Amino acid sequence: MRQCTTPSRPRENVASYTATQAVVLLAGARALGLHLKPSRVVSALALSAGTHWWADRRVHLKAVAEATGKGNFYNLGGPLGGNYALDQAFHHAMETIAAAIAASK
């Protein structure tokens, strides 16, 4: 599980996150003999980068939590509290969608 640890440098965080995903995705695809379409890979990485940036601003997920009646859960305390759980769930959901895009024909 990964959480943004550099809120004062969001561009660098998202850039390194996305570059790492690209390297691992391409290495994995090559090792498995997958023939991914470059346009789909770029789309998947763009979705992942954009949603990563959006979620790590924290204010957006807090607003979504409050709008859906989950503000109390978001505000649970501790470093692994509700905001962390929602952040991770959002990241995993977006990564799953991005993986489906990258793998689609």
Salt bridges, closest charged atoms under 4 A:
ASP56 OD2 - HIS52 NE2 2.96
ASP56 OD1 - HIS91 NE2 3.19
ASP87 OD1 - HIS91 NE2 3.24
GLU95 OE1 - HIS92 ND1 3.52
